[in-house]
Amino acid sequence: MPPDLNLRISPRTVQRETVDKLRLAIFSGLFQPGSRLIESQLCTQLGISRPSLREALRSLEAERLIEIVPNRGPSIPSLTWEVATAIYEVRELLEVEAAGRCASRISPEQLLELEKSLSAFEAAASSNDSLAQVMTAADFYSIVLANCGNPILEEVHRGLVARISFFRGRSMSLDGRAQSSLAEMKEIYESIAAGDEKAARKASKNHLLKAKAAAKMSMDSAI
């Protein structure tokens, strides 16, 4: 007889999937900055109960992707350049250091994974799939951070990933930005592959400065 198999979907699975779908909707621009989220509409769209939705919204609030104001409900925070600047300043502190450390520590197996993630981003850039660009870029950096040899640095960066992806999506929306990012990320990869800490730091900083400028241009055009 076949073994007993429990096919029941746990509430945790539903909640996790709800968080993931809402997060991707925010990254893709489906919900615009400053807009309110109507719980009844979201429940209908997602096919879930209000308690499940509210639990998911609390998770997104912890990631700073939404804000929940008493007597007003959940909404997407308005974008400000002050917040974006703060995010990019912290990214520079973390990612430049991580790239340099990664260049002297990454294993051949993990370097191959980094190369694969770069190829995935290249495919996304060529297809003009903005959501895939955001997610594959995040994968590239997660490998760099995971191999920097400092788990606390990686942990702090992980807490910013959602907001980094939020601004990355705005930056990638500019024509030609994805291809420019690809060239910059290739330079980071090649520096890491060569074991050149100084070059990896320089390439990472150059990438962040250009990403920041693109984000500023995107936000200015939206005003």
Summary of the structure (lengths in Angstrom):
residues: 223
radius of gyration: 19.1
end to end distance: 65.0
largest distance: 65.1
contacts: 666
relative contact order: 0.12
helix: 72%
strand: 3%
